[in-house]
């Protein structure tokens, strides 16, 4: 990705959608070979069309013609959804090397797909794991004279002023002129904000933000917001209440995704994540074919129109919205929850967005080196194999996004002291910064030096494997995997208003919008001097780690271990560290 490498003459020269299509299309040889075979087999040239995204050859044919062409037999399965499929099909060898996917084709059942991933988890627990954890706690007892600007209590409650002191920035002037095309994008699914909570928060913690300030709603496939205060969600409120004091008067854009039926997991067959969001911001993704998967997975993703009561009755939304320059996502599952091909196809979309100038930040997870515990004894710890193998998070393992871990100002410390990796144990949930190494994606080139340095100076005391396959290994983590996270930001004791109540919350769900908001401000400053958005920022950060505050204290426990250690340089707990806004601003303003 030369457009993202600070040493390249191509830096900042982001691609257009047409250039993306040209780069990812099949070769002319592949198209000509398959078309020639179809014509020779009796499918006339006039019946063959080439899709707009240039990855499909489509033609109309009878069942008998296709069965003869593919040497197969089709059947119709109508259990929970109509499904036309075949058990197998056959292609000539000179054709098969160019064909990634055929539809109607081979379709596995939902449970077959689950078995290719990890342990079987019921749909309710899967959906709950999509949102990074937040736990509303009562506001601690503070002096009667306490004000949100009091920095002496940042070890108890993190206010907007605490974040300003930690990361070296000031609140923008509410009268500042800002670009109309630099709204901060925030993804939400199955969690909804309440305007009444926003207004209470603004009045207490950010009085310069007017009452009634709210995000631009980009409703995707029936997503609805806001909701009455009694139905407010901890995720949405947290994201926006963190972002607004950092970026206002810049705006926010809410990508509220999926109708209530799917978003609240009333369906037993929707264990996937993010695909309908990608469809809405990139129309070509709706029919994009890669890794044997084309379009949304019929057994993992929502299906629209939704025939269920109260479901969204419109067609699947494809390319109806433009992605913002910066997007933050505080949702995810475990890497082992989904088939590898599902994640690999999705990872290509993160790459495409980065090439087009979109910066995407994702919360790294809240369970250290483990996953979210299931609801059965066999899945009690949320770890792999016999609950001893570390479980990386998804979509975090994709190398084309920026993962954000969590830090904390511990009791007795101040905003002038170095932060530490968060660890917040409780009887019901132990919160620690998600981190580790992917079992699917290898260490990307931009990260190799930092990861090698970590292993050279701190060799974790655990056996490991090297190929992502732990089943027949004594190792418990993949030493050759993509490292998680990339960076970090504060994620504990965050001041919020939720459900008409004030308190504190946290999670890497807080860390990601903090980091993304600061990058959105940097993009705004670049726009002011005639420069463009940043796109994928990891290569620049790894080449310039000094623009971040290195975190060297703490661990991320999980799977019956202390996890990894935060150390000097990059580590799989807090990444390269927390933002130093002045240094980051200077660096990115110096680039083309």
Phi, psi and omega in degrees: 000078181297331180294345180250357182267122186296341180268001184265145175291347179268000184304133176080355179270075187289158187272155173272164177303322179294323178293325176297314180300316181297322183288327186258001181287158175294162178292157177300324179299318180297314181297314182294322180295313181292318180297318180297321178295317179299315181296317179296332182273003175107001176268108186296154182302326182292338181272353184258130176237150179254125186295160180300325180274005171066017179253353185241142158248123183239148176205153175268137180202158176283163177301319181297319180298316183288322177298321178291320182296319187257000181053056183215180175225128181270152175224167180239121180250120184233065178274272177264341177214148176297136184210116175260127187202174176227153179287328179197162173216166185230138177231149173301148185301323182288344178264320186300329181293344181255354185254124180263331189200142174233133175226136353297140182214211181285126179233124175277157175284167180301315183291329175296319178296320181296320183293333177291340179266256185236199174309152177284129180234139181291158189299325183295314181291327177300312182296319180299331182282348181295320179275132172297150191290139169225140179226110181288123178246151178299149175297133181295160177292122182235159179303148180301331181275004186298140173230156184297342179277358182285108183280351182286348182248018181292346174280354179245323180213128180267113178257171175306324179293326176298317179296321178299318180289322181294320191245006168074038177230164177245155176295136179296156173294131180296346180259005181296144175280131182232158179291142176284347185249029180225053177280142177280123180273134179230122180273135174221147176211121177071015179215138194224144180272158175239127181298325180300320177295317178304312184297321177295318180296313180301316182298323184274319190248341182214066187297345178283349178270122186296147173302140180092355177299130185210163181285159169286125184271118168253091183282126183247118176053047174090007177297134185236143176192151001277185178231165174302153186302330180293339182256010184298145179256145182293332182287305182300312180301316180300312182302309185284325180290337172279318187290315188302313181295340179276321189250340186304135019270011168301155182262170173239151176239124181263117172267085181276112195251132173077146180290172187297323182301311181281319186294331179262014172064035172288342177272139180273001186233032178234077178267359180279178182204144169079342186296319179292330174296312179297321177305316186290330182258356177210099185301330181292338182292335181301330180236015181292132183246124177197145176058035178077014181231132178233127180066193181293146180284122185295345181250358181235339185246157176300153178240126180237143001300145181270112182284352184287155180305127180079002182285161178289123187265357179280174177286159174307130183280120182236115175065033183272344180231154173268140175290143174285169181295328181227134180228136175244138182231120180250033182233154177177175176227193174269149180305324183280359178284338189230151178299150181300320183296326178298315181288323181293318177297316180295322180298325176300327179290322174301319178298314181299318180296319177298320178297333180270002175100015180262128176261124182241129180243137183228133175298134188279353181108161191239015184236033176062230181274356181258187178249186177280127181301143175273193184250018175237157182298327181289345181238030189295324186262353179071023181245173186265168181056243179261043182061028180241347182264133181298143186244101181291161185262161181225136013275013187301332184287345176294132184282356187257026175221170181251116180273139182239116175272185187237145175237177184208147168267107186284158180308134180089349178265164180236175179291349179267352176268154175298140174286167176235161174300140184287138166213115186230085182285147175209165181300330184259339187197127176262111182269120173215157187296123179297132180193162180151213186221136183295148172263357182247314186257133179286168177300121180290158185303317184295342185256349189300317181297317181293319180292318178299320178297322178297312181292329180292318185261342175217106181263106183305141186277042183233146173293151184222169172234171190237354187239010181081000182250108186261347189303317182252026181244157173268356180284163180235003172206156183268105185292342181258012184273164174300129183277143180230136359268187176261322183217186180207167173200167184303141183215027181215146178061040181279129179292129180215163164240124179219130177062032180079008181236145174264151180183202176233151180219186180180195185117164172296348171302332176277322185296317183296310178296331176297308182296316181298322180297319179294322177293323177298323176295321178295319176300320178300318179293325176293319179299322181299331181255019173083017179255170185259186179293173186265329185066215184288117189260354186302313180303323179291318181293317180292332177278345183223060185297343181293349178275005179238154177274108183295132179256125187237013182227136175117169179221175175231080186301153175170161177056036178074016180231174174278000181073210179261165179259143167282127185223177177297132184087193179295145173211158182278038177232309181234011178063224179278347179124190184265162185290136166251094191303313180302318180291319178297317180299313180300316181298307186288334174288336181282345182270155181300000000 
